[in-house]
């Protein structure tokens, strides 16, 4: 079935048209059995099909609430493209969350959209950033943007350390022994620190946090719920191979 957002032709119309075509084709075969030739549906039937296609009212699903994005104003976004709206910020996080002898810190990037947020009846949708620039994931995680209006949710995208702009040692982050602080455990601790700090800053300690992620990010979302249940109330973990390890 063809199903377009312009409501030009939807499932109901196609069902009606297909039913008539089947009936008329059957009649054509009946005529063939008596005349020896297969006759096409008469012109009157074709006219009826066209009228039905124009007259049957659209039964498509209602248009969803407006997404929290705006048309791109800058040429770099491309013609006809959209630019998702969010505030960019950086949080200072420990380089090592588990070694008290290491006091170094670095800037971790995160993105926030609170267009539909209601602190009294909403939630915080947390995207657990995976292996890449967090803005790319923010622009390609449609479910969170679509669900935010319905659940009065704030969107929070936190970048994974050692990716995007969140480089602990700048351009030297992957040289020598510097990658030793790149681990899942450290990344989860980053997410916990940033989420809690934002909740405390805005007075949102009682607002439930739901983690989102896909693939490796989905694993991170599930592990956030398992490791930090005091922060994350639930997780939507898509295509997450949480058991994809040797011996499991």
C-alpha positions as CSV (number, residue, x, y, z in Angstrom):
1,X,0.0,0.0,0.0
2,X,1.1,3.5,-0.7
3,X,0.7,5.8,2.3
4,X,1.8,9.4,2.0
5,X,1.7,12.2,4.4
6,X,-0.1,14.5,2.0
7,X,-3.2,12.2,2.3
8,X,-3.5,12.0,-1.4
9,X,-4.1,8.3,-1.4
10,X,-4.4,6.3,1.8
11,X,-5.1,2.7,2.8
12,X,-8.9,3.0,2.8
13,X,-9.0,4.3,-0.8
14,X,-6.6,1.6,-2.0
15,X,-8.6,-1.1,-0.3
16,X,-11.8,0.1,-2.0
17,X,-10.1,0.4,-5.4
18,X,-8.4,-3.0,-5.1
19,X,-11.7,-4.6,-4.2
20,X,-13.4,-3.2,-7.2
21,X,-10.5,-4.1,-9.5
22,X,-10.7,-7.7,-8.2
23,X,-14.5,-7.9,-8.8
24,X,-14.2,-6.4,-12.3
25,X,-11.3,-8.7,-13.2
26,X,-13.4,-11.7,-12.1
27,X,-16.2,-10.5,-14.3
28,X,-13.8,-10.2,-17.1
29,X,-12.7,-13.8,-16.7
30,X,-16.4,-14.8,-16.7
31,X,-16.9,-13.0,-20.0
32,X,-13.8,-14.7,-21.3
33,X,-15.3,-18.1,-20.6
34,X,-18.3,-17.3,-22.7
35,X,-16.7,-15.3,-25.5
36,X,-13.2,-16.8,-25.6
37,X,-11.6,-13.3,-25.1
38,X,-10.7,-11.5,-21.8
39,X,-12.5,-8.2,-21.8
40,X,-11.2,-5.3,-19.7
41,X,-13.4,-3.4,-17.2
42,X,-15.8,-1.1,-19.1
43,X,-15.2,2.7,-19.2
44,X,-17.9,3.3,-16.7
45,X,-16.1,1.2,-14.1
46,X,-12.9,3.2,-14.8
47,X,-14.8,6.4,-14.2
48,X,-16.2,5.1,-10.9
49,X,-12.7,4.2,-9.8
50,X,-11.4,7.7,-10.5
51,X,-14.4,9.2,-8.7
52,X,-13.8,7.0,-5.6
53,X,-10.2,7.9,-5.6
54,X,-11.1,11.6,-5.4
55,X,-14.2,11.4,-3.2
56,X,-13.4,8.9,-0.4
57,X,-12.4,10.9,2.6
58,X,-9.0,10.5,4.0
59,X,-8.8,8.1,7.0
60,X,-5.1,8.7,7.7
61,X,-3.8,9.0,11.2
62,X,-3.9,12.5,12.7
63,X,-0.9,14.8,12.2
64,X,1.4,14.4,15.3
65,X,2.3,17.4,17.4
66,X,4.9,19.7,16.0
67,X,8.4,18.4,16.4
68,X,10.8,20.5,18.4
69,X,12.9,21.6,15.4
70,X,12.9,24.6,13.1
71,X,13.7,25.1,9.5
72,X,17.3,25.6,8.9
73,X,18.2,29.2,8.5
74,X,21.8,28.6,7.4
75,X,22.8,27.3,3.9
76,X,25.0,24.7,5.5
77,X,22.0,22.7,6.6
78,X,21.0,22.1,3.0
79,X,17.9,22.9,1.1
80,X,14.7,21.6,2.6
81,X,16.5,20.1,5.6
82,X,15.7,20.8,9.3
83,X,18.0,21.8,12.1
84,X,17.1,20.4,15.5
85,X,17.0,23.0,18.2
86,X,19.0,22.5,21.4
87,X,21.3,24.4,23.7
88,X,24.9,23.3,23.8
89,X,26.9,23.2,27.1
90,X,29.9,21.6,28.7
91,X,30.2,20.0,32.1
92,X,33.4,19.5,34.0
93,X,33.8,15.8,34.9
94,X,36.6,13.8,36.5
95,X,39.1,12.2,34.2
96,X,39.0,9.1,36.4
97,X,35.9,8.5,38.5
98,X,37.4,5.6,40.4
99,X,40.9,6.7,41.3
100,X,41.1,9.3,44.1
101,X,44.7,10.0,43.3
102,X,43.8,11.4,39.9
103,X,42.3,14.9,40.3
104,X,42.3,16.0,36.6
105,X,39.1,17.0,35.0
106,X,37.9,17.7,31.4
107,X,35.0,19.3,29.6
108,X,32.2,16.9,28.5
109,X,29.6,18.3,26.0
110,X,25.9,17.8,26.3
111,X,22.8,19.1,24.5
112,X,19.4,20.1,26.0
113,X,16.0,20.9,24.6
114,X,13.3,21.9,27.1
115,X,10.6,23.2,24.6
116,X,8.0,20.7,25.8
117,X,9.2,20.2,29.4
118,X,6.9,20.4,32.4
119,X,8.8,19.9,35.6
120,X,5.6,19.0,37.4
121,X,4.3,16.3,35.0
122,X,7.2,15.5,32.7
123,X,10.3,13.5,32.4
124,X,13.9,13.7,31.3
125,X,14.8,11.7,28.2
126,X,18.5,11.0,28.5
127,X,20.4,9.8,25.4
128,X,23.5,7.9,26.4
129,X,25.9,9.0,23.7
130,X,27.8,6.3,21.9
131,X,30.8,6.3,19.6
132,X,30.5,9.6,17.7
133,X,29.7,13.2,17.7
134,X,26.6,13.8,19.9
135,X,25.0,16.2,17.5
136,X,24.8,13.6,14.9
137,X,23.0,11.3,17.3
138,X,20.7,14.1,18.4
139,X,19.7,14.7,14.8
140,X,19.1,11.0,14.1
141,X,17.1,9.8,17.2
142,X,13.7,10.7,16.0
143,X,11.7,8.7,18.6
144,X,12.9,11.0,21.5
145,X,11.9,14.1,19.6
146,X,8.5,12.6,18.6
147,X,7.7,11.5,22.1
148,X,8.8,14.6,23.9
149,X,5.5,16.6,23.4
150,X,3.4,13.7,24.6
151,X,5.4,13.2,27.8
152,X,6.3,16.8,28.5
153,X,9.9,15.7,28.4
154,X,13.2,17.5,28.5
155,X,15.7,16.0,26.0
156,X,19.3,15.5,27.2
157,X,22.0,14.2,25.0
158,X,25.4,13.6,26.6
159,X,28.5,13.0,24.6
160,X,30.7,9.9,25.1
161,X,34.2,10.7,26.3
162,X,36.9,10.6,23.6
163,X,34.3,11.5,20.9
164,X,33.1,14.7,19.3
165,X,34.3,17.6,21.3
166,X,34.7,15.7,24.6
167,X,38.4,14.9,24.3
168,X,40.2,14.7,27.6
169,X,43.6,15.4,26.1
170,X,42.6,17.4,23.1
171,X,44.3,16.3,19.9
172,X,46.6,14.1,22.0
173,X,43.7,12.0,23.4
174,X,44.6,8.9,21.4
175,X,48.4,9.1,21.7
176,X,50.6,7.2,24.0
177,X,48.9,6.0,27.2
178,X,46.1,8.7,27.1
179,X,43.3,6.3,25.9
180,X,43.5,4.5,29.2
181,X,40.6,6.5,30.5
182,X,38.4,5.4,27.7
183,X,36.0,2.7,29.0
184,X,32.3,1.9,29.4
185,X,32.5,2.3,33.1
186,X,34.0,5.8,32.9
187,X,31.4,6.8,30.3
188,X,28.5,5.6,32.5
189,X,29.9,7.6,35.4
190,X,30.1,10.7,33.2
191,X,26.4,10.3,32.3
192,X,25.5,9.9,36.0
193,X,27.5,13.0,37.0
194,X,26.1,15.2,34.3
195,X,22.5,14.1,34.8
196,X,22.6,14.6,38.6
197,X,24.4,18.0,38.3
198,X,21.7,19.2,35.9
199,X,18.9,18.0,38.1
200,X,20.4,19.7,41.1
201,X,21.0,22.9,39.2
202,X,17.4,23.1,37.9
203,X,15.7,21.6,41.0
204,X,14.6,18.5,39.1
205,X,15.6,15.7,41.5
206,X,12.1,14.3,41.6
207,X,11.7,14.2,37.8
208,X,12.1,10.7,36.4
209,X,14.9,10.0,34.0
210,X,14.4,7.6,31.1
211,X,17.6,6.5,29.2
212,X,17.5,6.0,25.4
213,X,20.1,4.4,23.1
214,X,20.7,2.2,20.2
215,X,23.4,-0.4,19.5
216,X,26.3,0.4,21.8
217,X,24.3,3.3,23.0
218,X,21.5,0.9,23.8
219,X,23.9,-1.1,25.9
220,X,24.8,2.0,27.7
221,X,21.2,2.9,28.3
222,X,20.4,-0.6,29.8
223,X,23.6,-0.5,31.9
224,X,22.7,3.0,33.2
225,X,19.4,1.6,34.5
226,X,21.2,-1.4,36.0
227,X,24.2,0.5,37.6
228,X,22.5,3.8,38.5
229,X,18.9,2.9,39.5
230,X,18.9,5.9,41.9
231,X,19.2,8.2,38.8
232,X,17.5,6.3,35.9
233,X,14.0,5.1,36.4
234,X,13.8,3.2,33.1
235,X,15.6,2.6,29.8
236,X,14.6,2.0,26.1
237,X,17.4,0.0,24.7
238,X,17.2,-0.6,20.9
239,X,19.3,-3.2,19.1
240,X,21.6,-3.5,22.1
241,X,23.8,-6.7,22.2
242,X,24.1,-6.6,26.0
243,X,25.1,-10.3,26.1
244,X,27.4,-10.2,23.1
245,X,30.5,-11.2,25.0
246,X,32.7,-14.3,25.0
247,X,31.0,-17.2,26.8
248,X,27.5,-15.6,26.8
